[in-house]
């Protein structure tokens, strides 16, 4: 595998290959920049997922993470925990949750190497897992993956992503 950067167009195109993932992200309309979050109302439905980018004007490349809806709770899943150190991004996430009458849970799970540029693909893998397994199993995934190395988890999720969306990196 080679290092790959992804943009929203790449992610939308790949999401279309799975009807459920595409639907969960509102056919790509939920693949957005974090500055849109405070104004983003989500539709009610069984599955709702967002892939969000953190790019600031000072950065050449942003970071992708995802937000997954479980009842009235949004779960923040970030493979390197980068968003927690960005007050601007966290503020927008909190505004988004308030706007949508939801609370926030942060999954404390490392599954991306800091030197990796595959965060977009990893966010897609998390969304594919989100709809592939029951919610209780999804939350148990946090405990299961904590037993493994970051390198193992990244490879596991990238392999799953490639199989689920039928592409190669």
C-alpha positions as CSV (number, residue, x, y, z in Angstrom):
1,X,0.0,0.0,0.0
2,X,1.2,3.5,-0.7
3,X,0.4,6.6,1.3
4,X,-2.7,8.3,-0.1
5,X,-4.4,11.6,0.5
6,X,-8.2,11.7,0.0
7,X,-10.5,14.6,-0.7
8,X,-14.3,14.8,-0.3
9,X,-14.8,13.9,-4.0
10,X,-12.8,10.7,-3.5
11,X,-14.7,9.7,-0.4
12,X,-18.1,10.4,-2.0
13,X,-17.2,8.3,-5.1
14,X,-16.1,5.4,-3.0
15,X,-19.1,5.6,-0.6
16,X,-21.4,5.1,-3.6
17,X,-20.2,1.5,-3.9
18,X,-22.1,0.6,-0.8
19,X,-25.8,1.5,-0.7
20,X,-25.9,1.5,3.1
21,X,-22.8,3.6,3.6
22,X,-23.9,6.0,0.9
23,X,-27.3,6.3,2.6
24,X,-25.8,6.8,6.1
25,X,-23.7,9.7,4.8
26,X,-26.7,11.1,2.9
27,X,-25.2,10.2,-0.4
28,X,-22.1,12.2,0.3
29,X,-23.8,15.3,1.7
30,X,-22.4,14.4,5.2
31,X,-18.8,14.5,4.0
32,X,-18.0,18.1,5.1
33,X,-15.5,20.6,6.6
34,X,-15.8,21.1,10.3
35,X,-16.9,24.8,9.9
36,X,-20.2,23.5,8.4
37,X,-21.1,21.5,11.6
38,X,-22.7,24.3,13.6
39,X,-25.3,24.8,10.8
40,X,-25.7,21.1,9.9
41,X,-29.1,19.6,10.8
42,X,-29.2,15.9,10.3
43,X,-32.1,13.9,9.1
44,X,-33.6,11.4,11.5
45,X,-33.2,7.9,10.5
46,X,-31.7,4.6,11.5
47,X,-28.1,5.3,10.3
48,X,-26.5,8.7,10.3
49,X,-22.7,9.2,9.8
50,X,-20.5,12.2,8.9
51,X,-17.0,12.3,7.7
52,X,-15.5,15.6,8.7
53,X,-12.3,17.4,7.7
54,X,-10.2,19.6,10.1
55,X,-8.1,21.5,7.5
56,X,-7.3,25.0,8.7
57,X,-6.0,27.9,6.5
58,X,-2.6,27.3,8.1
59,X,-2.4,23.6,7.1
60,X,-1.7,22.2,3.6
61,X,-3.6,19.0,4.5
62,X,-6.4,18.4,6.9
63,X,-7.4,15.3,8.8
64,X,-10.6,13.2,8.4
65,X,-12.6,11.8,11.3
66,X,-16.2,10.6,11.7
67,X,-19.2,11.2,13.8
68,X,-21.7,8.4,14.1
69,X,-25.2,8.7,15.5
70,X,-26.5,6.2,18.1
71,X,-30.0,7.4,19.2
72,X,-29.4,10.8,20.7
73,X,-25.6,10.5,21.0
74,X,-23.0,11.3,18.4
75,X,-19.8,9.2,18.7
76,X,-16.6,10.9,17.7
77,X,-14.1,8.5,16.1
78,X,-10.7,9.9,15.3
79,X,-7.9,7.4,14.7
80,X,-5.1,9.7,16.0
81,X,-7.1,11.8,18.5
82,X,-6.1,15.0,16.6
83,X,-9.5,16.7,16.9
84,X,-9.3,16.7,20.7
85,X,-6.4,19.1,20.5
86,X,-8.2,21.5,18.2
87,X,-10.5,23.8,20.2
88,X,-12.0,25.2,16.9
89,X,-13.1,21.8,15.7
90,X,-14.3,20.6,19.1
91,X,-16.4,23.8,19.5
92,X,-18.0,23.2,16.1
93,X,-18.7,19.6,17.1
94,X,-20.4,20.7,20.4
95,X,-22.5,23.3,18.5
96,X,-23.5,20.6,16.0
97,X,-24.6,18.3,18.9
98,X,-26.6,21.0,20.6
99,X,-28.3,22.0,17.3
100,X,-29.3,18.3,16.8
101,X,-30.4,17.8,20.5
102,X,-27.7,15.2,21.0
103,X,-24.8,14.5,23.3
104,X,-21.2,13.7,22.4
105,X,-19.2,10.6,23.2
106,X,-15.6,10.4,22.3
107,X,-14.2,6.9,21.4
108,X,-10.8,6.8,22.9
109,X,-9.2,4.5,20.3
110,X,-5.9,4.8,18.4
111,X,-5.9,3.1,15.0
112,X,-3.9,5.3,12.8
113,X,-0.2,5.9,12.8
114,X,0.7,9.6,13.1
115,X,2.8,9.3,9.9
116,X,-0.1,7.9,7.9
117,X,-2.2,9.9,5.4
118,X,-5.0,7.3,5.2
119,X,-7.5,8.9,7.6
120,X,-10.1,9.3,4.9
121,X,-10.1,5.6,4.2
122,X,-10.0,4.8,7.9
123,X,-13.1,7.0,8.5
124,X,-14.8,5.0,5.7
125,X,-13.9,1.7,7.4
126,X,-15.4,2.9,10.6
127,X,-18.7,3.9,8.9
128,X,-18.7,0.5,7.2
129,X,-18.3,-1.2,10.6
130,X,-21.0,1.1,12.0
131,X,-23.6,-0.4,9.7
132,X,-22.1,-3.9,9.5
133,X,-22.4,-4.8,13.2
134,X,-24.9,-4.1,16.0
135,X,-24.4,-1.0,18.0
136,X,-23.4,-2.9,21.2
137,X,-20.7,-4.8,19.2
138,X,-19.5,-1.6,17.6
139,X,-18.9,-0.1,21.0
140,X,-17.1,-3.3,22.1
141,X,-14.9,-2.7,19.1
142,X,-13.2,0.0,21.2
143,X,-12.2,-2.5,23.9
144,X,-11.1,-5.2,21.3
145,X,-8.9,-2.9,19.3
146,X,-7.3,-1.4,22.4
147,X,-5.6,-4.8,22.8
148,X,-3.8,-4.5,19.5
149,X,-1.0,-2.2,18.2
150,X,-1.9,0.9,16.2
151,X,-0.1,-0.6,13.2
152,X,-2.2,-3.8,13.4
153,X,-5.5,-1.8,13.8
154,X,-4.7,0.5,10.9
155,X,-3.9,-2.5,8.6
156,X,-7.0,-4.4,9.8
157,X,-9.3,-1.4,9.1
158,X,-7.7,-0.6,5.8
159,X,-8.1,-4.2,4.6
160,X,-11.7,-4.2,5.7
161,X,-12.3,-0.9,3.9
162,X,-10.8,-2.2,0.6
163,X,-12.9,-5.3,0.8
164,X,-16.1,-3.5,1.7
165,X,-15.8,-0.8,-1.0
166,X,-14.0,-3.1,-3.6
167,X,-11.0,-0.9,-4.3
168,X,-7.2,-1.0,-3.6
169,X,-5.0,1.6,-2.2
